[in-house]
C-alpha cells in the first residue's frame, strides 16, 4: 500500500498545464477552423440569398413588390394560383415535361449501346470513332442550326413543334456517349467474360450485367440531359416560337415576364415554379449524380 502511494506521488497528475507551444498550436487550429467555416458560410450565403430573395418576393403583394421591403406582410400564396391560371402556363408545363422526359429517355437508350461498344469492343477504327465523338462535343450547336432548320422546317414541315428537338435525341448525344464510355471503362471485363461463358450474348450482357452496374453513370447522364432540355431556350425559340401551343417553360417565361413587367411578385412566382422541379430532382438524385460524375474520371 505504501509503495502504491509513493508511485502515485512520483507520477504526479495525469495531464499537466499546457506548454506555450501547445497553446499556440491550439490557437492556430481554432483560427484555421474559424477561417475555413467563415469562408464556407460566406459562399453558402452568396448562393442561397438570391433564392431566398426570389422566394420572398414571390409571396409579396403587387404594391409591396415595388418597395424596399424584404419580408412579405401578409404572405400572398395566391400568387402561385394566379400564375397557374395564366393562359398557356399549364401547356408550357406539359410541353416541357414531354421535351425533357422523352428526350432524356431517347438519349440514354441511344447513347448507352454506342458507349458500350466504344468501351468494351475491340475493332478497327475504334479510336477514330472516339475522336469523332469528342470532336462533336467541341462543335457549337449554332454552327449547324441553319441546315438543321432548313431540313426540319422546309423539307419535313415540322416547324412550330418540338419534334425537331426530340427526334435527334434518338440518335445519341456526343457528351452522353463520352460520359457513359468513361464510366463503363471502370467495369471489370471479368464480369462480362463470365456472362458470356454462361451463354449471354452481347445484348443480354449489356442488359443483365452492364446496365445494373452502370446505374450511377446512367443517372448522371439522364440528369444532365433532363436539366439541359428543361432549361433549353435556344431550341424552342428556333423551332416553336411561331406556335404558342408548343412553347416550353423557358421560352414561355420570357413571354410571361414581358406581359407582367411591373408585377414582379408574379414574375418571381413563375420563376420559382420553373426552378422547383429541377431543384427537387437534383435533391433526390444527388447521390447517384455525384457518384456517376466522380467515377467517370477513374480511367481514361
N, C-alpha and C positions, 0 to 999 in steps of 0.2 A: 504493500500500500504506500509506504513512504517513497519507494523507488518510483512509483507511478506519479505521485505528486511532484517529485523532483523533475521528472521528464516533462510534465506539463508546464512547470515554471520555466524550464530551459527553452522549450519550444516557443513560448510566448503566444500572442494572438495569431489566429489563422491568417488574417489579412492585415497588413499594416497600412499606414497612411500612404496615399498615392504620391509618387515622386513627381518633381516638376516636369520631367519628360512625359510621364503618363498623363498629367493634367493637360499639357499642351496637345498631346495626341487626341485626347477626348474632345477638347475644344475644337480642334481642327476637324474631327469627324462630325461633330454637331453642325459646324458651319457648312461642311460639304453637304450634309443631309438637307439643311435648310435651303441651300443654293439650288440643289437638284430639284427638290419638290417645288420650290418657288417658280422655277422655270416651267415645270410641268403644269402647275396650276395656271400660270400666265398663258401658256399655249392652249390649255383646255378652254379658258375663258375667251381667248381670241377666236376659237372656232365655234363655241357654244352661244356666245352672246348674240350674234346675228340671228340665230334661230329663235332665241328667246324673244328678241325684239319683233321678229316676224310673227310669232305666235301671239304675243300680247297685242300687237296692232290689229291682228285679225279678229280680236274679241272686243274691239272698241266700237263706239257708235260712229256715224258719219261725221259728226261735228268734232268729236274728240280726236279722231284720227288726224285731223288737220292742226291740232295743237301740239304743245311740247310735253303733254302728259305721257308718262311711261307706263302707268298702271291703269287698266280699264276699270271704269266705275259707271254703271254696272257692267258685268260680263255679257256681251251680246252674242250668245251662242246661235242666235237666229241667223247670223251672217252666213254660216255654213249651209243652212237651209236655203237661203236666198241664192247662194252660188249654185246649188244643185237644181234650183228651179229656173236657172238661166237657160234660155233656148239653146240647145245643142250641146250642153255640158255632158249629159249622160251619153250622147252619141260619141263625143270625143273620148270618153272613158272606154266605151265598147270598142272603138277603133284602135285605141292604144293597146288594150288587152289582146285584141286579135293580132296586131302587128308584133308586139313584144312576145306574147306566148307562143304563137305559131312559128314566128321567126326563130325563136330560141330552140324549139324542138327540131325544126328542119336543120338548123346549123349544127346541132350536136349529132344528129343522126347521120348527116352527110360528111361531117369532118372526122368522126371517130374512125371509120374504116381506112381513110386515107392516112391518118396519123399512125394507125396500127401498121399499115404496110411500110411506111417510112421508118418506123422504129424497129420492126422485127423481121421484115423480109430482106433478103439479100438478092438484089437484081442489078443488072447493068443500067446505069443511069440514075441510081438511087440518089447519089449526092447532087447530081444536076437537078433532079426533081425538087430536092430540098432547097437548093439555091433559088429555084424559080418561085417557090412558096415564100421564101424570105424576101425576094425582090418584089413580090406582090404586096407584101406588108409595107414596103417603102413607097409604093405608088399612091399618091394622094387621090382620093375619090373624085376630086374636082377635075382631074385630068381626063377622065372617061365619061363625065356627066353628059356632055353633048351627044356623042354617038349612042350612049345608052338611052338617052331621052328620045332621040330620033328613032331608035329601034322599038322601044316600048310604046311611044305615043303615036308615031306615024305608021310604023309597019303593023303593030298589033292593036293599035287603037285602045290602049289601056290607060290613057291619061285621065286624071280625075279619080283614080282609085289607088289603093295601097298595094296592089298586086305586083307592080314593078319593083317594089321594095321587098316583098315577101318571097316571091318565086326564086330570085337569085340565091337566097339563103339555102335552098335545097341542093345547091351545087358546091357547098363547102365555103369556108371562110379561112383566109390565109393565116390570120392571127390565131384562130381557134385550132387549126391544124398544127401549127407550130407549138402552141402551148400543150396540146394533148400529146404530141410526139415527144416533147421533153419529159412529160410525166410518165409515159409508157416505157421510156428507157429505164426508169427506176424499178420496173417489174422484172424479177429474175427470169431468165429464159428457161430455167429448170421447171417452173410451173407449166409453161407452155409445152415443153417436151413431154412432161408426164401426162398432160391431157391428150396429146397426140398418140402416145403409146396406148392409152385407153380407148383409142378409136375415134377421137374427136377430130373433125375437120377444122379448117381454118375458121369458118363461120361459128361453129359451136364453141371452139376455143375462145373466140372473141367474146361471145355472149355469156358463156359459163364461167370463164376464168378471168379474162381481161376486164370486162365491164365491172364485176363486183370489186376487183382490186383497184380500179381506176375511178371510183366514185368521187374522191376529193378533187381530182383533176377535172372530171366531168362537171362537177358542181361549180368549180371556178370558171370554166368556160361558159356554162349556162348563165351564171350571174353576170359575167362581163357582157354577154350578148343581150341579156334582158335589160341591163342598165343602158346599153347603147341604144337599143330600139325604143325604150321608154323615153329617153331624153332626146331622141333624134329630132332635129328641127329642119335640117337641110333637105333631107329626103322628102318628107311630106310637103315642104314648100315647093319643091320642083314638080312633083307629080300630082299632088292633091290640092293645091291652092285654089284651083278653079271650081272645086266642088266642096262646099262646106259640110256636106254629109260624110265626107271621107277624111275630115281633119282629125288630127290626134291632139292629145292634151298639150304637148309642147307648142304646137302651132296655134291651137285654139286659145291658149293662154295669152298669146300676143294680141289676138283679136279682142279677148276679154279685157285686157288692160287698156286697149285703145277706147273701148266702149265705156269703161268705168275709170277714166284717167283721174277723176277727182275723188272717187270712192276708194281710198287707199285701204280701208278695212276689208272691203270685198276682194280687192286685188290680192291682199295678203292671205285672205281665207282661201281663195282659189289656188294660190301658190302652195299653201300647206297641204291641200288636198292632192295636189300633183306630186308633192315630195313624199307624202306619208307612205304610200305603198313601197317605194324604193327603200326607205329607211327601215321599214318593218321586215322586208325580205332580207336585207343585209343583216339585220339584227339576229334573225333566227338562223341564218345560214352562214354566220360569220366564221364559225369554227371550221367548217368544211372549206370555205373560201380561202381562209388563211393557210390551211394545211395544203390545199391544192396548189396555191401560188408558191408556197415555200418549197415544196418537193419538186417543182418543175425545174429548179436550178441545181439539182443534185448531180445530174450528168449532162454532158454537152454533146 
